[in-house]
Amino acid sequence: MLSVVINIVYLMLSLALLFAFIRLTRGPSLPDRVVALELIASIVVGYVGVHAIDTGVASFLDVAIVIALTAFLAAIGFARFVERGGVKND
Amino acid sequence: MIEILVSVLLLAGAAFMVLAAIGVLRLPDLPTRMHATTKAGALGAMMTMGGVAFYFGESTVVARAVAIVIFILLTAPIAAHVIGRAGYFTGTKLWAGTIKDELQERYDPNTHKLSSGLEETESRMPPRTEKAP
């Protein structure tokens, strides 16, 4: 039963990744793209967690920690770049 | 039993993340998009981590999963606040149907300072004197 659920969850997360990617490419301004990138990062954290259950390797959780940390730092960096006079539009 | 709990947590987390992605795709402007992604996306990741913790059930794995949950809980609001502030200052257009923008006359776009609109009455009061040490 769990393997079926894991496959369904993979499908749903792929769909979410696709939607967020569409916003990433279409987003009219740079902050929109940063928001989409942050969402992609948290989806990937979920992906890694599901993969850890799928394979039974608990060490994948370290990858999830690193991805969450990197996404947070990237968001802070992008926001400072935008606010301190980066490109105003796109 | 644990399998059912893990399945429910994983499915709920994935459903929240799909909702966040639909929101970021469909909603009209930056604050509403952030409203969708920040909360639903973080909750989806946290529920997935809860499923991982219940599936493995060892203390080291549970500790790491709880650490990820706490980390997401701490950083997601900060990142959203910072991005929203930056987006507001760079003048991203709000949705045409926006009813009220309370920050519009309160924020000084040059100094990035927020004022309450009550500074006039405060300056009429006698100035506080500091005692010399």
Backbone of each chain as ProteinMPNN parsed JSONL, in Angstrom:
{"seq_chain_A": "MLSVVINIVYLMLSLALLFAFIRLTRGPSLPDRVVALELIASIVVGYVGVHAIDTGVASFLDVAIVIALTAFLAAIGFARFVERGGVKND", "coords_chain_A": {"N_chain_A": [[0.826, -1.192, 0.0], [1.937, 1.2, 0.786], [3.811, 1.632, -1.211], [2.287, 2.226, -3.458], [1.106, 4.597, -2.593], [3.417, 6.141, -2.388], [4.149, 6.348, -5.051], [1.975, 7.828, -6.044], [2.362, 10.177, -4.591], [4.829, 11.009, -5.609], [3.981, 11.647, -8.21], [2.191, 13.78, -7.688], [3.926, 15.661, -6.554], [5.604, 16.107, -8.714], [3.852, 17.34, -10.444], [3.344, 19.689, -8.987], [5.908, 20.757, -9.052], [6.115, 21.275, -11.771], [4.154, 23.285, -12.13], [5.219, 25.325, -10.507], [7.541, 25.759, -11.91], [6.58, 26.785, -14.295], [5.676, 29.259, -13.382], [8.111, 30.263, -12.641], [9.399, 30.665, -15.094], [7.655, 32.38, -16.401], [7.145, 34.485, -14.699], [6.432, 37.874, -14.067], [8.069, 39.74, -12.688], [11.238, 40.069, -10.9], [11.015, 39.429, -8.034], [8.766, 37.705, -8.136], [9.836, 35.492, -9.42], [11.71, 34.74, -7.507], [10.04, 33.947, -5.436], [8.856, 31.728, -6.659], [11.127, 30.125, -6.908], [11.704, 29.606, -4.239], [9.489, 28.107, -3.536], [9.936, 25.9, -5.182], [12.224, 24.915, -3.952], [11.178, 24.069, -1.471], [9.452, 22.108, -2.34], [11.29, 20.306, -3.351], [12.543, 19.552, -0.998], [10.441, 18.081, 0.138], [10.333, 16.066, -1.825], [12.815, 14.794, -1.416], [12.428, 13.784, 1.137], [10.36, 11.92, 0.647], [11.738, 10.252, -1.051], [13.63, 9.243, 0.694], [11.997, 7.631, 2.294], [11.185, 5.863, 0.32], [13.514, 4.509, -0.548], [14.516, 3.711, 1.877], [16.772, 4.725, 3.011], [18.051, 6.563, 5.471], [19.86, 8.591, 5.453], [19.391, 10.446, 3.531], [18.08, 12.526, 4.63], [19.882, 14.411, 5.503], [20.541, 15.679, 3.143], [18.144, 16.974, 2.687], [18.155, 18.805, 4.794], [20.323, 20.426, 4.027], [19.384, 21.457, 1.6], [17.184, 22.968, 2.456], [18.464, 24.886, 4.036], [20.127, 26.15, 2.11], [18.199, 27.211, 0.42], [16.967, 29.091, 2.044], [19.101, 30.891, 2.523], [19.573, 31.718, -0.098], [17.192, 33.03, -0.67], [17.312, 35.188, 1.127], [19.618, 36.454, 0.16], [18.873, 37.126, -2.5], [16.788, 38.883, -1.93], [18.084, 40.989, -0.649], [19.686, 41.801, -2.755], [17.748, 42.683, -4.586], [16.574, 44.744, -3.15], [18.633, 46.538, -2.589], [19.022, 48.089, -4.902], [19.267, 46.481, -7.292], [18.534, 45.019, -10.466], [15.631, 46.626, -11.484], [13.335, 45.846, -12.854], [12.518, 42.763, -13.869]], "CA_chain_A": [[0.0, 0.0, 0.0], [2.789, 2.381, 0.88], [4.504, 1.907, -2.476], [1.323, 2.921, -4.314], [1.009, 5.978, -2.086], [4.65, 6.863, -2.73], [4.086, 6.701, -6.478], [1.019, 8.932, -6.195], [2.977, 11.394, -4.052], [5.804, 11.452, -6.613], [3.245, 12.287, -9.303], [1.668, 15.078, -7.253], [5.03, 16.601, -6.389], [6.074, 16.487, -10.045], [2.882, 18.319, -10.948], [3.611, 20.957, -8.286], [7.177, 21.264, -9.585], [5.837, 21.807, -13.105], [3.445, 24.564, -11.972], [6.152, 26.331, -9.99], [8.503, 26.067, -12.969], [5.901, 27.688, -15.239], [5.719, 30.604, -12.798], [9.509, 30.713, -12.659], [9.764, 31.154, -16.42], [6.767, 33.437, -16.872], [6.978, 35.521, -13.686], [6.722, 39.184, -14.659], [9.144, 40.493, -12.034], [12.229, 39.226, -10.223], [10.502, 38.815, -6.8], [7.907, 36.56, -8.459], [10.7, 34.335, -9.694], [12.322, 34.288, -6.251], [9.006, 33.198, -4.723], [8.726, 30.419, -7.305], [12.32, 29.335, -6.567], [11.571, 29.142, -2.855], [8.512, 27.015, -3.535], [10.601, 24.735, -5.77], [13.114, 24.344, -2.938], [10.455, 23.302, -0.439], [8.951, 20.888, -2.981], [12.402, 19.353, -3.442], [12.705, 18.992, 0.352], [9.449, 17.01, 0.238], [10.771, 14.996, -2.711], [13.914, 14.058, -0.778], [11.851, 13.0, 2.228], [9.651, 10.762, 0.085], [12.747, 9.332, -1.58], [14.221, 8.552, 1.844], [11.086, 6.538, 2.658], [11.13, 4.905, -0.788], [14.709, 3.674, -0.572], [14.865, 3.24, 3.205], [18.067, 5.274, 3.415], [17.721, 7.75, 6.266], [20.88, 9.635, 5.291], [18.909, 11.468, 2.608], [17.56, 13.671, 5.378], [20.925, 15.437, 5.525], [20.377, 16.432, 1.903], [16.991, 17.863, 2.865], [18.593, 19.914, 5.657], [21.186, 21.335, 3.266], [18.565, 22.158, 0.61], [16.393, 23.986, 3.146], [19.391, 25.963, 4.429], [20.548, 26.889, 0.927], [17.069, 27.981, -0.102], [16.779, 30.261, 2.903], [20.171, 31.864, 2.271], [19.373, 32.274, -1.437], [16.085, 33.993, -0.61], [17.811, 36.398, 1.781], [20.542, 37.127, -0.75], [18.112, 37.723, -3.605], [16.005, 40.023, -1.445], [19.008, 42.109, -0.445], [20.092, 42.262, -4.083], [16.653, 43.432, -5.199], [16.262, 45.963, -2.406], [19.749, 47.47, -2.674], [19.249, 48.621, -6.233], [19.61, 45.585, -8.379], [17.67, 45.326, -11.6], [14.324, 46.95, -10.947], [12.272, 45.117, -13.522], [13.08, 41.553, -14.449]], "C_chain_A": [[0.864, 1.246, 0.0], [3.479, 2.694, -0.445], [3.578, 2.619, -3.465], [1.209, 4.382, -3.912], [2.242, 6.784, -2.483], [4.651, 7.248, -4.197], [3.131, 7.86, -6.715], [1.644, 10.245, -5.736], [4.043, 11.922, -5.006], [5.111, 12.197, -7.745], [2.774, 13.679, -8.904], [2.793, 16.092, -7.118], [5.593, 17.026, -7.735], [5.158, 17.524, -10.66], [3.129, 19.688, -10.309], [4.888, 21.6, -8.802], [6.966, 21.897, -10.952], [5.162, 23.172, -13.006], [4.404, 25.662, -11.512], [7.159, 26.722, -11.061], [7.886, 26.992, -14.015], [5.929, 29.112, -14.694], [7.134, 31.14, -12.823], [9.882, 31.271, -14.023], [8.914, 32.335, -16.842], [6.761, 34.66, -15.984], [7.341, 36.903, -14.157], [7.858, 39.928, -13.983], [10.075, 39.526, -11.31], [11.716, 38.658, -8.896], [9.558, 37.651, -7.047], [8.744, 35.307, -8.698], [11.342, 33.818, -8.421], [11.312, 33.484, -5.432], [8.844, 31.809, -5.321], [9.916, 29.523, -6.968], [12.222, 28.78, -5.153], [10.582, 27.987, -2.775], [9.135, 25.744, -4.111], [11.514, 24.082, -4.734], [12.333, 23.543, -1.91], [9.821, 22.056, -1.043], [10.058, 19.84, -3.055], [12.707, 18.746, -2.067], [11.702, 17.85, 0.563], [9.82, 15.801, -0.595], [11.84, 14.132, -2.04], [13.386, 13.217, 0.378], [11.144, 11.758, 1.73], [10.649, 9.741, -0.457], [13.44, 8.568, -0.455], [13.319, 7.406, 2.298], [11.123, 5.449, 1.599], [12.324, 3.963, -0.766], [15.055, 3.107, 0.795], [16.207, 3.728, 3.694], [17.806, 6.576, 4.157], [18.713, 8.876, 6.065], [20.441, 10.724, 4.326], [18.384, 12.691, 3.35], [18.597, 14.785, 5.502], [20.839, 16.306, 4.28], [19.228, 17.429, 2.05], [17.373, 19.055, 3.736], [19.382, 20.928, 4.842], [20.356, 22.12, 2.249], [17.748, 23.262, 1.277], [17.264, 25.172, 3.536], [19.771, 26.809, 3.232], [19.422, 27.75, 0.381], [16.84, 29.229, 0.721], [17.839, 31.319, 2.618], [20.008, 32.502, 0.899], [18.26, 33.308, -1.428], [16.553, 35.297, 0.021], [18.728, 37.181, 0.837], [19.84, 37.822, -1.902], [17.379, 38.97, -3.129], [16.905, 41.223, -1.205], [19.445, 42.69, -1.776], [19.014, 43.12, -4.716], [16.469, 44.768, -4.492], [17.391, 46.998, -2.526], [20.054, 47.836, -4.117], [19.849, 47.643, -7.209], [18.794, 45.969, -9.6], [16.266, 45.536, -11.073], [13.244, 46.067, -11.565], [12.872, 43.954, -14.298], [14.551, 41.512, -14.105]], "O_chain_A": [[0.571, 2.223, -0.69], [3.708, 3.858, -0.775], [4.009, 3.496, -4.213], [1.214, 5.282, -4.752], [2.139, 7.951, -2.863], [5.095, 8.338, -4.558], [3.43, 8.768, -7.49], [1.491, 11.283, -6.38], [4.16, 13.132, -5.199], [5.582, 13.243, -8.191], [2.927, 14.639, -9.66], [2.642, 17.247, -7.516], [6.015, 18.171, -7.895], [5.611, 18.465, -11.312], [3.125, 20.713, -10.991], [4.96, 22.817, -8.972], [7.561, 22.929, -11.263], [5.543, 24.109, -13.708], [4.406, 26.771, -12.046], [7.586, 27.875, -11.125], [8.559, 27.868, -14.558], [6.174, 30.061, -15.438], [7.342, 32.339, -13.006], [10.612, 32.259, -14.102], [9.391, 33.208, -17.567], [6.418, 35.753, -16.433], [8.465, 37.108, -14.615], [8.559, 40.69, -14.649], [9.766, 38.348, -11.128], [11.959, 37.48, -8.634], [9.536, 36.701, -6.264], [8.406, 34.215, -8.242], [11.509, 32.61, -8.253], [11.66, 32.477, -4.815], [8.711, 30.826, -4.592], [9.757, 28.32, -6.766], [12.602, 27.638, -4.893], [10.798, 27.016, -2.049], [8.902, 24.647, -3.605], [11.58, 22.857, -4.64], [12.762, 22.46, -1.512], [9.662, 21.05, -0.352], [9.818, 18.65, -2.852], [13.081, 17.577, -1.97], [12.051, 16.794, 1.091], [9.658, 14.66, -0.162], [11.782, 12.903, -2.086], [13.826, 12.086, 0.586], [11.292, 10.676, 2.298], [10.444, 8.533, -0.344], [13.797, 7.401, -0.614], [13.808, 6.332, 2.649], [11.098, 4.26, 1.918], [12.168, 2.755, -0.943], [15.802, 2.132, 0.887], [16.734, 3.214, 4.68], [17.394, 7.57, 3.559], [18.444, 10.009, 6.464], [21.035, 11.802, 4.292], [18.257, 13.768, 2.768], [18.243, 15.96, 5.596], [21.039, 17.519, 4.346], [19.318, 18.572, 1.602], [16.968, 20.184, 3.458], [19.151, 22.133, 4.941], [20.589, 23.312, 2.05], [17.629, 24.362, 0.738], [16.858, 26.325, 3.388], [19.748, 28.038, 3.305], [19.647, 28.875, -0.065], [16.556, 30.298, 0.181], [17.522, 32.502, 2.485], [20.271, 33.694, 0.737], [18.358, 34.34, -2.092], [16.242, 36.381, -0.474], [18.631, 38.404, 0.727], [20.163, 38.959, -2.245], [17.346, 39.986, -3.823], [16.532, 42.352, -1.523], [19.565, 43.906, -1.926], [19.306, 44.156, -5.312], [16.239, 45.795, -5.131], [17.127, 48.2, -2.559], [21.219, 47.889, -4.512], [20.834, 47.95, -7.88], [18.404, 47.127, -9.747], [15.76, 44.72, -10.303], [12.344, 45.599, -10.868], [13.628, 44.141, -15.252], [15.249, 40.574, -14.489]]}, "seq_chain_B": "MIEILVSVLLLAGAAFMVLAAIGVLRLPDLPTRMHATTKAGALGAMMTMGGVAFYFGESTVVARAVAIVIFILLTAPIAAHVIGRAGYFTGTKLWAGTIKDELQERYDPNTHKLSSGLEETESRMPPRTEKAP", "coords_chain_B": {"N_chain_B": [[-0.548, -0.088, 10.694], [1.13, 2.119, 11.389], [1.877, 2.453, 8.801], [-0.434, 3.387, 7.551], [-0.692, 5.864, 8.82], [1.659, 7.14, 7.95], [1.139, 7.165, 5.211], [-1.107, 8.849, 5.088], [0.01, 11.247, 6.049], [1.969, 11.768, 4.097], [0.409, 11.993, 1.763], [-1.211, 14.184, 2.45], [0.711, 16.182, 2.784], [1.779, 16.314, 0.16], [-0.519, 17.128, -1.16], [-0.908, 19.673, -0.083], [1.358, 20.908, -1.116], [0.85, 20.794, -3.855], [-1.373, 22.448, -3.913], [-0.176, 24.875, -3.159], [1.454, 25.261, -5.39], [-0.444, 25.502, -7.429], [-1.598, 27.832, -6.534], [0.55, 29.663, -6.778], [0.757, 29.688, -9.452], [-1.724, 30.609, -10.408], [-2.636, 32.911, -9.05], [-2.966, 36.546, -8.915], [-0.995, 38.628, -8.245], [2.158, 39.636, -6.634], [2.036, 39.67, -3.624], [-0.266, 38.045, -3.139], [0.515, 35.675, -4.335], [2.691, 35.006, -2.721], [1.31, 34.635, -0.398], [0.061, 32.233, -0.959], [2.259, 30.436, -1.356], [4.028, 30.545, 0.852], [2.82, 29.641, 3.246], [1.355, 27.234, 2.608], [3.266, 25.742, 1.177], [5.365, 25.457, 3.058], [4.01, 24.087, 5.079], [3.396, 21.728, 3.713], [5.977, 20.616, 3.282], [6.706, 20.248, 5.942], [4.803, 18.367, 6.809], [5.475, 16.189, 5.223], [7.994, 15.643, 6.319], [7.18, 14.913, 8.864], [5.92, 12.49, 8.205], [8.182, 11.043, 7.388], [9.555, 10.875, 9.847], [7.757, 9.291, 11.343], [7.833, 6.963, 9.81], [10.48, 5.898, 9.926], [11.156, 5.923, 12.7], [13.359, 5.726, 14.393], [15.539, 7.102, 16.883], [17.566, 8.854, 16.034], [16.879, 9.522, 13.402], [14.376, 10.648, 13.799], [15.096, 12.856, 15.307], [16.527, 14.307, 13.396], [14.523, 14.811, 11.515], [12.745, 16.342, 13.037], [14.408, 18.5, 13.464], [14.576, 19.528, 10.857], [11.912, 20.303, 10.507], [11.636, 22.291, 12.481], [13.498, 24.09, 11.542], [12.402, 24.858, 9.029], [10.078, 25.989, 9.972], [11.101, 28.177, 11.304], [12.494, 29.644, 9.327], [10.913, 30.053, 7.028], [8.882, 32.131, 7.406], [10.587, 34.357, 7.744], [12.04, 34.523, 5.342], [9.916, 34.976, 3.585], [8.957, 37.415, 4.509], [11.157, 39.083, 3.968], [11.411, 38.902, 1.19], [8.92, 39.872, 0.395], [9.031, 42.484, 1.344], [11.176, 43.505, -0.175], [10.063, 43.241, -2.729], [7.924, 44.991, -2.503], [9.218, 47.45, -2.229], [10.562, 47.715, -4.642], [8.504, 48.319, -6.235], [6.601, 46.545, -7.385], [3.71, 45.858, -9.268], [0.493, 45.948, -7.824], [-2.444, 43.841, -7.739], [-5.165, 44.665, -9.946], [-7.619, 44.705, -8.712], [-7.15, 45.356, -6.079], [-8.115, 46.517, -2.91], [-7.227, 48.06, -0.72], [-4.23, 49.651, 0.183], [-2.37, 49.89, 2.712], [0.196, 50.612, 3.326], [0.959, 52.547, 1.627], [1.046, 55.423, 1.941], [2.529, 55.456, 4.169], [5.072, 54.414, 4.092], [8.337, 55.573, 3.595], [9.795, 55.935, 0.573], [12.457, 56.487, 0.093], [14.084, 56.4, 2.417], [13.291, 53.985, 3.397], [11.812, 53.757, 5.718], [9.25, 53.115, 8.082], [6.427, 54.955, 8.983], [4.127, 55.979, 11.561], [2.228, 57.888, 11.236], [1.571, 59.472, 13.339], [3.489, 61.18, 14.182], [3.394, 63.948, 14.278], [1.788, 64.783, 16.491], [3.357, 63.809, 18.469], [5.668, 65.337, 18.371], [4.757, 67.712, 19.312], [4.606, 67.446, 21.98], [6.35, 68.075, 25.103], [9.869, 67.951, 24.855], [11.751, 65.11, 25.787], [13.953, 65.229, 28.436], [17.289, 64.411, 28.958], [19.056, 63.278, 31.711], [22.144, 64.525, 32.821], [24.971, 62.493, 33.242]], "CA_chain_B": [[-1.067, 1.092, 11.399], [2.09, 3.196, 11.105], [1.877, 2.667, 7.35], [-1.577, 4.255, 7.227], [-0.373, 7.215, 9.295], [2.661, 7.693, 7.04], [0.481, 7.442, 3.927], [-1.955, 10.047, 5.224], [0.862, 12.434, 6.166], [2.606, 12.043, 2.802], [-0.598, 12.482, 0.805], [-1.631, 15.536, 2.834], [1.805, 17.097, 2.463], [1.835, 16.502, -1.287], [-1.694, 17.908, -1.57], [-0.655, 21.085, 0.253], [2.342, 21.488, -2.035], [0.179, 21.017, -5.141], [-2.198, 23.655, -3.746], [0.715, 26.033, -3.2], [1.91, 25.466, -6.767], [-1.577, 26.044, -8.182], [-1.738, 29.22, -6.115], [1.594, 30.519, -7.343], [0.531, 29.796, -10.896], [-2.987, 31.228, -10.801], [-2.99, 34.16, -8.374], [-2.642, 37.645, -9.83], [0.165, 39.493, -8.009], [3.203, 39.087, -5.761], [1.638, 39.318, -2.251], [-1.179, 36.901, -3.092], [1.294, 34.466, -4.637], [3.438, 34.642, -1.519], [0.334, 34.117, 0.559], [-0.165, 30.82, -1.257], [3.413, 29.54, -1.282], [4.759, 30.515, 2.123], [2.183, 28.813, 4.262], [1.024, 25.883, 2.157], [4.486, 25.027, 0.827], [6.082, 25.073, 4.272], [3.247, 23.046, 5.781], [3.564, 20.482, 2.97], [7.288, 20.039, 3.584], [6.733, 19.796, 7.337], [4.026, 17.132, 6.95], [6.285, 15.108, 4.667], [9.018, 15.289, 7.3], [6.5, 14.142, 9.903], [5.776, 11.131, 7.695], [9.496, 10.383, 7.452], [9.852, 10.562, 11.245], [6.952, 8.149, 11.782], [8.189, 5.745, 9.073], [11.718, 5.298, 10.409], [10.923, 5.638, 14.101], [14.568, 5.667, 15.219], [15.674, 8.407, 17.541], [18.423, 9.77, 15.277], [16.131, 10.01, 12.251], [13.319, 11.535, 14.299], [15.726, 14.121, 15.69], [16.842, 15.09, 12.197], [13.266, 15.283, 10.906], [12.242, 17.448, 13.862], [15.274, 19.653, 13.207], [14.159, 20.131, 9.584], [10.61, 20.965, 10.72], [11.855, 23.539, 13.222], [14.217, 25.017, 10.665], [11.449, 25.423, 8.068], [9.149, 26.833, 10.734], [11.762, 29.438, 11.645], [13.023, 30.429, 8.209], [9.941, 30.386, 5.979], [8.317, 33.479, 7.558], [11.606, 35.398, 7.567], [12.307, 34.658, 3.909], [8.755, 35.584, 2.939], [8.93, 38.827, 4.885], [12.221, 39.819, 3.291], [11.103, 38.995, -0.244], [7.768, 40.758, 0.218], [9.502, 43.857, 1.545], [11.955, 43.901, -1.347], [9.151, 43.398, -3.851], [7.127, 46.205, -2.315], [10.038, 48.642, -2.457], [10.889, 47.874, -6.053], [7.339, 48.811, -6.952], [5.827, 45.586, -8.166], [2.323, 46.303, -9.367], [-0.512, 45.139, -7.157], [-3.563, 43.428, -8.571], [-6.053, 45.789, -10.24], [-8.753, 44.682, -7.796], [-6.751, 45.592, -4.693], [-8.998, 47.528, -2.307], [-6.543, 48.969, 0.202], [-2.79, 49.491, 0.369], [-2.179, 50.743, 3.881], [1.581, 51.052, 3.451], [1.333, 53.435, 0.531], [1.484, 56.749, 2.384], [3.27, 55.328, 5.424], [6.475, 54.07, 3.848], [9.161, 56.527, 2.869], [10.5, 55.081, -0.393], [13.893, 56.778, 0.025], [14.804, 55.918, 3.596], [12.761, 52.66, 3.76], [11.332, 53.794, 7.103], [7.798, 53.091, 8.223], [5.961, 55.91, 9.982], [2.789, 55.632, 12.018], [1.3, 58.979, 10.97], [1.297, 60.173, 14.595], [4.698, 61.889, 14.615], [3.078, 65.359, 14.507], [1.353, 64.976, 17.874], [4.448, 63.487, 19.376], [6.652, 66.41, 18.404], [4.22, 68.846, 20.055], [4.817, 67.206, 23.403], [7.657, 68.601, 25.529], [10.945, 66.972, 24.594], [12.269, 64.416, 26.956], [15.312, 65.678, 28.75], [18.123, 63.362, 29.518], [19.876, 63.796, 32.798], [23.585, 64.341, 32.624], [25.485, 61.495, 34.194]], "C_chain_B": [[-0.194, 2.308, 11.144], [2.066, 3.517, 9.617], [0.741, 3.59, 6.933], [-1.287, 5.692, 7.625], [0.621, 7.897, 8.353], [2.017, 8.055, 5.703], [-0.354, 8.707, 3.998], [-1.099, 11.302, 5.286], [1.49, 12.791, 4.824], [1.605, 12.613, 1.819], [-1.028, 13.897, 1.142], [-0.539, 16.547, 2.5], [1.891, 17.371, 0.973], [0.651, 17.335, -1.766], [-1.494, 19.381, -1.256], [0.332, 21.698, -0.723], [1.737, 21.703, -3.415], [-0.696, 22.267, -5.062], [-1.338, 24.911, -3.811], [1.154, 26.321, -4.63], [0.781, 26.005, -7.635], [-1.765, 27.519, -7.829], [-0.702, 30.117, -6.759], [1.411, 30.652, -8.854], [-0.656, 30.679, -11.221], [-3.227, 32.608, -10.211], [-2.361, 35.362, -9.081], [-1.393, 38.462, -9.506], [1.062, 38.933, -6.909], [2.723, 38.771, -4.341], [0.676, 38.14, -2.179], [-0.452, 35.608, -3.425], [2.094, 34.022, -3.427], [2.521, 34.087, -0.454], [0.063, 32.636, 0.31], [1.062, 29.98, -0.937], [3.972, 29.426, 0.128], [4.144, 29.544, 3.097], [1.962, 27.389, 3.783], [2.281, 25.089, 1.818], [5.242, 24.564, 2.057], [5.336, 23.97, 5.015], [3.377, 21.701, 5.064], [4.892, 19.82, 3.281], [7.324, 19.501, 5.015], [5.945, 18.502, 7.516], [4.771, 15.95, 6.351], [7.353, 14.659, 5.65], [8.404, 14.538, 8.482], [6.286, 12.697, 9.485], [7.078, 10.358, 7.748], [9.815, 9.962, 8.889], [9.059, 9.361, 11.717], [7.373, 6.866, 11.085], [9.429, 5.1, 9.664], [11.619, 4.967, 11.898], [12.164, 5.429, 14.942], [14.857, 7.064, 15.751], [16.52, 9.367, 16.718], [17.66, 10.373, 14.096], [15.048, 10.987, 12.697], [13.912, 12.886, 14.686], [16.035, 14.96, 14.47], [15.571, 15.641, 11.556], [12.683, 16.448, 11.696], [13.091, 18.695, 13.649], [14.881, 20.337, 11.901], [12.858, 20.894, 9.772], [10.807, 22.303, 11.429], [12.549, 24.569, 12.342], [13.269, 25.666, 9.656], [10.503, 26.383, 8.771], [9.783, 28.179, 11.069], [12.051, 30.277, 10.415], [11.978, 30.824, 7.181], [9.313, 31.768, 6.188], [9.336, 34.584, 7.318], [11.873, 35.623, 6.087], [11.14, 35.339, 3.208], [8.679, 37.068, 3.254], [9.951, 39.627, 4.096], [11.909, 39.975, 1.808], [9.93, 39.944, -0.476], [8.158, 42.217, 0.371], [10.272, 44.342, 0.327], [11.041, 44.125, -2.552], [8.311, 44.65, -3.725], [7.947, 47.443, -2.639], [10.397, 48.817, -3.917], [9.663, 48.201, -6.881], [6.677, 47.787, -7.844], [4.358, 45.981, -8.123], [1.407, 45.357, -8.601], [-1.615, 44.802, -8.138], [-4.512, 44.606, -8.775], [-7.237, 45.841, -9.286], [-8.387, 44.903, -6.349], [-7.562, 46.734, -4.097], [-8.187, 48.534, -1.504], [-5.06, 48.642, 0.261], [-2.383, 50.42, 1.498], [-0.755, 51.258, 3.999], [1.901, 52.214, 2.533], [1.808, 54.803, 1.012], [2.32, 56.664, 3.654], [4.752, 55.074, 5.2], [7.173, 55.195, 3.114], [10.012, 55.736, 1.877], [12.002, 55.332, -0.421], [14.647, 56.205, 1.216], [14.362, 54.534, 4.029], [12.305, 52.625, 5.218], [9.818, 53.82, 7.118], [7.392, 54.083, 9.3], [4.519, 55.593, 10.343], [1.77, 56.695, 11.646], [0.967, 59.78, 12.209], [2.498, 60.993, 15.052], [4.416, 63.339, 14.936], [2.716, 65.592, 15.959], [2.494, 64.706, 18.841], [5.433, 64.641, 19.488], [6.117, 67.62, 19.158], [4.4, 68.66, 21.564], [6.183, 67.739, 23.824], [8.732, 67.544, 25.337], [11.45, 66.374, 25.888], [13.698, 64.869, 27.215], [16.074, 64.536, 29.387], [19.003, 63.957, 30.591], [21.35, 63.542, 32.505], [24.117, 63.367, 33.652], [26.383, 62.131, 35.234]], "O_chain_B": [[-0.672, 3.371, 10.748], [2.21, 4.67, 9.209], [0.913, 4.461, 6.081], [-1.59, 6.626, 6.883], [0.461, 9.066, 8.0], [2.301, 9.107, 5.131], [-0.32, 9.537, 3.09], [-1.426, 12.309, 4.658], [1.544, 13.963, 4.449], [1.892, 13.586, 1.121], [-1.195, 14.727, 0.249], [-0.822, 17.634, 1.995], [2.057, 18.518, 0.557], [0.794, 18.155, -2.673], [-1.86, 20.244, -2.053], [0.185, 22.854, -1.121], [2.065, 22.682, -4.086], [-0.761, 23.049, -6.01], [-1.72, 25.897, -4.441], [1.222, 27.479, -5.042], [1.009, 26.867, -8.484], [-2.052, 28.347, -8.693], [-1.025, 31.207, -7.232], [1.865, 31.625, -9.456], [-0.62, 31.424, -12.201], [-3.951, 33.408, -10.805], [-1.347, 35.223, -9.765], [-0.764, 38.962, -10.438], [0.767, 37.891, -6.324], [2.985, 37.663, -3.874], [0.775, 37.317, -1.269], [-0.762, 34.558, -2.862], [2.179, 32.831, -3.128], [2.893, 33.187, 0.299], [-0.142, 31.872, 1.253], [0.94, 28.924, -0.316], [4.349, 28.336, 0.56], [4.837, 28.725, 3.703], [2.338, 26.438, 4.468], [2.366, 23.9, 2.129], [5.71, 23.427, 2.114], [5.949, 23.03, 5.521], [3.458, 20.657, 5.71], [4.949, 18.613, 3.517], [7.893, 18.441, 5.277], [6.355, 17.63, 8.282], [4.719, 14.842, 6.884], [7.6, 13.464, 5.811], [9.028, 13.635, 9.038], [6.444, 11.781, 10.293], [7.1, 9.179, 8.1], [10.282, 8.849, 9.129], [9.596, 8.498, 12.41], [7.29, 5.789, 11.675], [9.447, 3.889, 9.885], [11.959, 3.859, 12.313], [12.058, 4.998, 16.09], [14.474, 8.069, 15.153], [16.241, 10.566, 16.694], [17.77, 11.567, 13.817], [14.827, 12.019, 12.063], [13.315, 13.931, 14.43], [15.839, 16.175, 14.481], [15.537, 16.788, 11.111], [12.189, 17.417, 11.119], [12.573, 19.812, 13.65], [14.85, 21.566, 11.825], [12.707, 22.004, 9.26], [10.229, 23.316, 11.038], [12.235, 25.758, 12.385], [13.319, 26.878, 9.446], [10.168, 27.446, 8.247], [9.097, 29.201, 11.114], [11.876, 31.495, 10.445], [12.141, 31.847, 6.516], [9.215, 32.526, 5.223], [9.003, 35.628, 6.757], [11.929, 36.762, 5.625], [11.344, 36.184, 2.336], [8.375, 37.882, 2.382], [9.654, 40.718, 3.61], [12.115, 41.044, 1.232], [9.939, 40.729, -1.424], [7.684, 43.081, -0.367], [10.053, 45.456, -0.151], [11.222, 45.081, -3.306], [8.014, 45.305, -4.725], [7.44, 48.383, -3.252], [10.527, 49.946, -4.39], [9.76, 48.346, -8.1], [6.235, 48.117, -8.945], [3.834, 46.384, -7.085], [1.521, 44.135, -8.707], [-1.716, 45.388, -9.216], [-4.655, 45.451, -7.891], [-7.804, 46.911, -9.069], [-9.21, 44.669, -5.464], [-7.685, 47.798, -4.706], [-8.431, 49.737, -1.596], [-4.682, 47.476, 0.377], [-2.086, 51.593, 1.273], [-0.514, 52.242, 4.699], [2.975, 52.807, 2.628], [2.84, 55.298, 0.56], [2.773, 57.688, 4.165], [5.588, 55.468, 6.013], [6.658, 55.711, 2.122], [10.862, 54.947, 2.289], [12.755, 54.488, -0.906], [15.709, 55.603, 1.06], [14.97, 53.947, 4.924], [12.399, 51.589, 5.876], [9.182, 54.461, 6.28], [7.938, 54.065, 10.402], [3.779, 55.018, 9.545], [0.567, 56.446, 11.727], [0.147, 60.695, 12.137], [2.527, 61.456, 16.193], [5.103, 63.927, 15.77], [3.263, 66.489, 16.6], [2.573, 65.314, 19.909], [5.972, 64.902, 20.564], [6.893, 68.466, 19.601], [4.348, 69.626, 22.324], [7.084, 67.847, 22.991], [8.513, 66.368, 25.63], [11.557, 67.036, 26.92], [14.536, 64.883, 26.314], [15.563, 63.807, 30.237], [19.618, 65.007, 30.402], [21.734, 62.483, 32.01], [23.736, 63.428, 34.821], [26.901, 61.438, 36.11]]}, "name": "protein", "num_of_chains": 2, "seq": "MLSVVINIVYLMLSLALLFAFIRLTRGPSLPDRVVALELIASIVVGYVGVHAIDTGVASFLDVAIVIALTAFLAAIGFARFVERGGVKNDMIEILVSVLLLAGAAFMVLAAIGVLRLPDLPTRMHATTKAGALGAMMTMGGVAFYFGESTVVARAVAIVIFILLTAPIAAHVIGRAGYFTGTKLWAGTIKDELQERYDPNTHKLSSGLEETESRMPPRTEKAP"}
